[in-house]
């Protein structure tokens, strides 16, 4: 995980001036264990820096993305999250709630690099793997919704047959 100083160094090396607002965004990114959306970054940073604009947050995130310090994750539509771990790993993306979490298990990405190279000649130097599906909470909610719909349908049919 990168530190505030790592993010600031990336900005400086990219020719960006270090402002209090950019420092606040970098500090938030260094402390967050999640994959925040730009709106979440703005909401958190604006609590301590009410003068910060959404544009500054978005521009700082885009600069850090362009510099390779963070990774942009698109979860469909206009939903974008930022991953503060630029190292190769697997992200799990829920199609229903949009939650993004890191898979903590051991994934042999180096073996994938070798297979891809052997089959295509492509020499991978990094990878961001996303698995999309439904988180356990959304699966449980969906089962409950289906159960409620079935109960409502059954009740409706019983009442209709009584008439």
RATATA-V160509 format. One record per residue. N is the residue number from 1. RES is the residue in one small letter. PHI is phi in radians with two decimals (999 if undefined). Layout:
n=N res=RES phi=PHI
n=N res=RES phi=PHI
//
This chain:
n=1 res=x phi=999
n=2 res=x phi=-1.41
n=3 res=x phi=-1.70
n=4 res=x phi=-0.97
n=5 res=x phi=-1.06
n=6 res=x phi=-1.05
n=7 res=x phi=-1.13
n=8 res=x phi=-1.12
n=9 res=x phi=-1.08
n=10 res=x phi=-1.09
n=11 res=x phi=-1.08
n=12 res=x phi=-1.07
n=13 res=x phi=-1.16
n=14 res=x phi=-1.52
n=15 res=x phi=1.55
n=16 res=x phi=-1.57
n=17 res=x phi=-1.36
n=18 res=x phi=-1.58
n=19 res=x phi=-1.91
n=20 res=x phi=-1.04
n=21 res=x phi=-1.17
n=22 res=x phi=-1.13
n=23 res=x phi=-1.08
n=24 res=x phi=-1.13
n=25 res=x phi=-1.11
n=26 res=x phi=-1.10
n=27 res=x phi=-1.11
n=28 res=x phi=-1.07
n=29 res=x phi=-1.06
n=30 res=x phi=-1.20
n=31 res=x phi=-1.68
n=32 res=x phi=-1.40
n=33 res=x phi=-1.58
n=34 res=x phi=-1.84
n=35 res=x phi=-1.93
n=36 res=x phi=-1.28
n=37 res=x phi=-1.51
n=38 res=x phi=-1.00
n=39 res=x phi=-1.12
n=40 res=x phi=-1.16
n=41 res=x phi=-1.08
n=42 res=x phi=-1.04
n=43 res=x phi=-1.03
n=44 res=x phi=-1.22
n=45 res=x phi=-1.21
n=46 res=x phi=-1.22
n=47 res=x phi=-1.11
n=48 res=x phi=-1.68
n=49 res=x phi=-2.33
n=50 res=x phi=-1.07
n=51 res=x phi=-1.41
n=52 res=x phi=-1.24
n=53 res=x phi=-1.77
n=54 res=x phi=-1.04
n=55 res=x phi=-1.06
n=56 res=x phi=-1.12
n=57 res=x phi=-1.10
n=58 res=x phi=-1.07
n=59 res=x phi=-1.13
n=60 res=x phi=-1.16
n=61 res=x phi=-1.08
n=62 res=x phi=-1.12
n=63 res=x phi=-1.12
n=64 res=x phi=-1.11
n=65 res=x phi=-1.11
n=66 res=x phi=-1.09
n=67 res=x phi=-1.49
n=68 res=x phi=1.43
n=69 res=x phi=-1.45
n=70 res=x phi=-2.34
n=71 res=x phi=-2.11
n=72 res=x phi=-1.48
n=73 res=x phi=-2.08
n=74 res=x phi=-1.64
n=75 res=x phi=-1.94
n=76 res=x phi=1.76
n=77 res=x phi=1.07
n=78 res=x phi=-1.70
n=79 res=x phi=-1.54
n=80 res=x phi=-2.15
n=81 res=x phi=-2.08
n=82 res=x phi=-2.10
n=83 res=x phi=-1.75
n=84 res=x phi=-1.51
n=85 res=x phi=-1.90
n=86 res=x phi=-1.37
n=87 res=x phi=-1.29
n=88 res=x phi=-1.04
n=89 res=x phi=-2.89
n=90 res=x phi=-1.90
n=91 res=x phi=-1.82
n=92 res=x phi=-1.83
n=93 res=x phi=-2.04
n=94 res=x phi=-1.47
n=95 res=x phi=-1.27
n=96 res=x phi=-1.59
n=97 res=x phi=-1.72
n=98 res=x phi=1.42
n=99 res=x phi=-1.09
n=100 res=x phi=-2.18
n=101 res=x phi=-2.31
n=102 res=x phi=-1.39
n=103 res=x phi=-1.42
n=104 res=x phi=-1.56
n=105 res=x phi=-1.27
n=106 res=x phi=-1.45
n=107 res=x phi=-2.07
n=108 res=x phi=-1.36
n=109 res=x phi=-1.12
n=110 res=x phi=-1.06
n=111 res=x phi=-1.15
n=112 res=x phi=-1.10
n=113 res=x phi=-0.98
n=114 res=x phi=-1.14
n=115 res=x phi=-1.11
n=116 res=x phi=-1.06
n=117 res=x phi=-1.11
n=118 res=x phi=-1.12
n=119 res=x phi=-1.51
n=120 res=x phi=-2.18
n=121 res=x phi=1.44
n=122 res=x phi=-1.34
n=123 res=x phi=-1.75
n=124 res=x phi=-1.31
n=125 res=x phi=-2.02
n=126 res=x phi=-2.81
n=127 res=x phi=-2.66
n=128 res=x phi=-2.16
n=129 res=x phi=-1.76
n=130 res=x phi=-2.07
n=131 res=x phi=-1.90
n=132 res=x phi=-1.92
n=133 res=x phi=3.06
n=134 res=x phi=-2.25
n=135 res=x phi=-1.21
n=136 res=x phi=-1.04
n=137 res=x phi=-1.12
n=138 res=x phi=-1.20
n=139 res=x phi=-1.10
n=140 res=x phi=-1.14
n=141 res=x phi=-1.07
n=142 res=x phi=-1.12
n=143 res=x phi=-1.06
n=144 res=x phi=-1.11
n=145 res=x phi=-1.10
n=146 res=x phi=-1.08
n=147 res=x phi=-1.06
n=148 res=x phi=-1.12
n=149 res=x phi=-1.12
n=150 res=x phi=-1.12
n=151 res=x phi=-1.11
n=152 res=x phi=-1.13
n=153 res=x phi=-1.14
n=154 res=x phi=-1.11
n=155 res=x phi=-1.08
n=156 res=x phi=-1.07
n=157 res=x phi=-1.12
n=158 res=x phi=-1.07
n=159 res=x phi=-1.16
n=160 res=x phi=-1.18
n=161 res=x phi=-1.30
n=162 res=x phi=-1.28
n=163 res=x phi=-1.31
//
